[in-house]
Amino acid sequence: MLSNERARGIFYQLLLLAAVFGVGWYLIGNTLHNLSTRQIQVGFDFLGREAGFEIAESQIAYAPSDSYFRAFLVGLFNTLHVALLGIVLATAIGTLVGVARLSTNWLMSRLASAYVETMRNIPLLLQLFVWYGLFTELMPPVRQAIDLGGGIFVTQRGLYYPWPEPHAAWPAAGWALLAGIALALAWRARAKRVRDRTGRQLPVGLPMALLVLGLPLAAWAALGAPTSLVYPELRGFNFRGGKVLSPEFLALLIGLSTYTAAFVAEIVRAGILAVDRGQGEAAMSLGLNRGQELRLVTLPQALRVIIPPMTSQYLNLTKNSSLAVAIGYPDLVAVANTTMNQTGQAIEAIAILMAVYLSISLLISLFMNWYNNRVRLVER
């Protein structure tokens, strides 16, 4: 059998796989034996016990009497919150800076270059410390809050802003927005099928805008069109009412976004330069201005170059959010650290962290690969 090259290759791969499993089995068994010898309990039963510690910020309801499982969920949602917002901001800032680096305006291109070289050559952790220091040390105390107008205040304790009063119309508008986005995407797909089959171009922009904006507005209006806002007011030693973004959250969000945006800018610039110059010249000969040529011709073709490395930056941003523990933002890592200190279940807590970050990274990769397949150029 080993005289056959294909059979020999399969045999060696199976042998290597068996060796890897054998080493893994030995390490796990040895670890469990050592833990048992030292009378260290192993398992995830602790997740059902009462956590007993406060979490400063939470996207879902939480109290110290809740379980460790609930505390991990709070940390997970906090991580997803800052990661998703960071991805959106980094993409927007990076795209603008990347385009600015290619501008014919000397000052704009030099400022964009200075931003990229500065941000990506300073360690992210140091940048987080700088942003956190700006909010906690340079901002005024609560009683001397900076009034930005419209009920928005900036203090050492964060950014306070108005928020709509609770009303059934707001959740309904949110669900209608999701429905409008789904219907708009379905309409765009139908318009593409009609164009490919018959050559007739159905209107796309206006119907999509009407669906995305009109459905939420209709749901909001149908349930009373509430406009009342709760404004933050200074009462005692702090503001009451409205919403607040903590210094930890703001420092982490700004730090992650501006740092990652420097890398995104270079990816966007490289993607645009990868498009043949003749494409832009052809667009200009058709009467398109520079903005239309960039939006309708260059960027769609540049996406095939931009998306793969952009996926890596999204993954980096999500994983870099674990640095939140350095400035006190209660993300998943911070919750896991507190849990380890209280329960001693270090192996289990670290396993949860690894599984969660691996799952998030795989989901981001799957989505970006799907999107890459949707926008890739089809060669004939």
N, C-alpha and C positions, 0 to 999 in steps of 0.2 A: 504493500500500500504506500509506503514512504517513497517508493520510486516515482510515484506520480506527483508532479509539482503541485497541482491543485489540492490533492489529498494531504500532502505534506504541509501545505500552508494552513489548511483547516485544523490539522492535528496540533500544530504549534500554537495556534490561537486558542484552541480549547485547553491546551496545557497551561498557557499563560493565564487564562481566565480562572482555571482551577487553583493556580498558585495564588492569585489575588484573593479569591474567596477564602482560601485556607489561611492566609495571613490575616485577613479581616476577622475571620472567626476566632483565631487565636487571640487577637488583640481585644476583641469584645469580651471573650470568656475570661481573659486575664484581668481586664478592668472590673468586671462584675465580681470576680473572686476577691480582688483586693478591697473593693467597696464593702463586700459582705464581711470580710475579716475585720474591717474597721467599724463595722456596725453602722454603715452609712446607708440610709434608705434610698432606694432607687425606684423611680416611677413618676407618673404624672398625676397621682392622686391629690397632690397639693393644689392643683388648679381649682379644685372645688372648695378649698378652705377660704375663710375670710381674709381679705388682703390686709385691712387695718391701716392703710396709709393713704394720705391725701395725694391727689394729682392736680397740679395747679391749673392745667388747661385740659378741656375735654370736648370732643365733637359729639359725644353721646353722653347720656346720663350716667353718672358714676358717684358712688359714695364709699367711704372707707369700709363700710359693712359689706360691700360687694365682694365677690370672689376674685382670686388671682386671675382666673380666666377673663373676667370682665376687665380687670386692670390691663391685661395684655391686649384686649380689644381696643381699649382707649389709646394705648401706645401705638397700636397699628394704625388706627384712624388718624392720629396726630401725624404719624410718618407719611401716610398717603396724602394728607391734606397739604403739607408743606412740599412734598415731592411733586404733586400734580400742578400746584400753582407755580412752583419753580420751573417746571418743564415749559409751561406756557410763557412765562416771563422770559426765560432764557432764550427760547425760540424767537420771540418777538424782538428782543434787544439784539440778539446775535444776528438776525437777518438784516436789521437796519444797519448795524455796524459793518457787516460784511459788504453790503451794497455801498455804504459810504466809503469804504476803503478803495472801491473802484471808481469813485466819483472823479470827474475832471476838475472839481474845485480843490485847489491845493490845500487850503486850510482844513476842509472837511476830511479829506483823505488822511492828512497827517494826524488830526485829532483821533480819528478812528484807529490808526496804526498805533498811536501812543496808548490808547485804551487797551488794545489787544495785548501789546507787549508788556504793559504794566500788570494787568490783571492775571494773566496766565503764568507769570513768573514770580508771583508772591504766593506762598503756601496758603491753601484755603483756610486752614485752622487759624492762621495769623489774621486773615481777613475777617473771620468771624469774631475774633477778639476785638478788632478795631471797630467793627460795626456795633458790637455790643457795648463797647466803651462809649461810643458816640451817643447812644440812646440813654445809657444809665448815668453818664458823667456830665455830658454837655447839655442835655435837655433840662429844663427847669423843673422844680418840684411841683406837686399838684396845685398848690395855691397860687403859683405863678405860671400856670399853664399857658402855652401859646395858642391863641384863638385863631384858627385858620378860616373862620367863617362857616356859616351853615351848620353850626353845632358840632364842628370838628375841633378837637383839642389835642395837643401833643405835650406830653409830660415825661418825666423819668419812668413812669409806670406804663407807658405805652401810648397808642393812638386811640382816642375815643371818638366815636362817630354815631350819628343817628341810625335807628333801625325801625322798620315798620312794626306797628302794633300787631299782635297776633290776630289773625283773621283767616277764615276758611278760603278766602280768595287767593291768598299767596301760595299755599300748597297746590291748589287747583291750577294756578298759572304755571307753576313749576312742572307739573305733569303734562300740561298742554304744550309747554316748550319742548319737552322730550318727544311728545307725539309729533309736533311740528317739524322737528329735526328729522325724525324717521320718515315722515311723509315727503319732506323736501328731498332727501336722498333718493327715495323711491322715484320721485318725479324726474330727478336728474338722470337716473339710470334708464327710465323709460324714454326720455328725450334722446339719450345716446343710442338706444336700440332703434328708435324711429329714424334717426339720422343715418345710422349704418345700413339700415334696410332700404330706405327710400330716398335718402339724400335730403329730406325736408328737415329744417332746423326748427324745432319747437322752442318757444320762449322758455328760458330757464331762470335767469336772474330774478325777474319780478315775481313769478310764482313761488320760488323758494323763499324770497323775502317775505311774501305775504303769509306763507305757511309758518315760518319760524317766528315772525313777529305778530301776525294776526291772530293765531290760535291762542297764545298766552293772553293777549289783550282782550280777546273775546271772553275767555274764561274769567279773567279778572273783572271785566265789566259786568258779566252776567251775575256775579256774586256780590255786587254792590260797589265795585270800584273803590275800595278803601284807600285813603291817602294819608291817614294819620301816622305820624312818626313819633317814636319815643326818643327824646333828645337827652344826651348826658348832662347832668346838672351836678355842680359841686355841692356836696352835702357832708359836712364834717371834714374828715381827712381824705376823702376820695370822691370820685364822680359816681353817681348812681344813674341807672338808665342807659339805654342805647347799648352799643357793643364796644369791645376793646380788643385791640391787637397788642399783645404783650411785647416788651422789648426783646425777649428771647426769640419769639416767633419772627418779629420784623428783622432782627439781625440775621437769623438763619435764612430766611427767605431771600433777603437782599444779597447776602453773601453767596449763597448757592447760585442764584440767578445771574449775578454779575460775573462771577468766576466762570461758570459754564458758558455764558454768552460769549466770552472771548474765544473759546474753542469753536463754538457754533459759527461765529463770524468767519473764521478761517475756512471752515467747511463750506459755508455758503459762497465765499469768494472763490474757492477752488472749483466748486460746481459751476459757477457762472463762467469762469475762464475756460472750463472744459467744453463749453458750447462753441461750435465753430463761428467765427466772426461773420461769416457770410449770412448766417441766420439773422443776425441783427441788421445787417445791411439790407437784406431782403425785406425785413419788416419796415425799416425806415423808408424804403422805396415805395411801399404800399401806403405811405402817409401816416403811419403810426408814430406818435411821439416817443420820447425816451422812456417815459413811465409805462406806456402801453406795450412797448416792445419788451421791456423787462418783465412785465406781469403776464403777458399773453404768449410770448414766444420763448424768451430765454429761461425764465424760472421753471416752466413746465418741463423743459428738456434737461435742465440742470438737476432736477429731482432724482434722476437715476444715479447721479454721482453723489448727491447730498445725503440721501436717506440711510445707506449702510453705516457711514461713520457717525451720522446723527444718532442712530440707535445706540451706539456705544456711549455717546455723551449723555443720553437720557438714563442709561444704566448707571453711569458714573454719578450723576446727580442724585439718583435715588439712593445709591449706596453711601455717598458722601453725607447724606442727611443724618447718618449715624453719629456724625461729629456734633450733633445737637447736644449731646450729653456734656460737652465741654463748656457750654454757656447756659446750661440749666433748663433747656427746653425738654418737656417730658415726652420724648418719643419712645419708640419700642425698646431701644437699647437702655434708656434711663429706667423704664419700668422693669426690664429684665435685671438690671443691676440691683435695684431695690429688692426685688423678689429673691435674688440669690443671697443677699445679705440677711434677709429675714428667715429664709427656709433652708439655706445650705444646698439647695438643689441646683448646683452650678451646671452639671452636665445637661440636665433637662432644659434649663433656661437657655443655654447656648445652643442646644439642638433646635429649640423653637425659633431662636433668632436666625439660625442658618436656614431652616426650612422656609421661614417667611420671606427672607430676602431672596432666596433662590426662586420661590414661587413668583414674587413680584417681578424679578428680572426676566423670568421665562415668559410671563404674560406680556411684558413690554416688548420683548423680542418677537413674540408671535404676532402681536398687533402690527409692529413696524414691518415685519416680513410680509404680512398680508397687504399692508398699504403699498409696500414696494412693488409687489406683484400687480397691484391695481394700476399703478402709474407708470410702470416700465414701458419702454418703447417696444412695439411689436414689429419685428423685422419681417419683411415680405420676401 
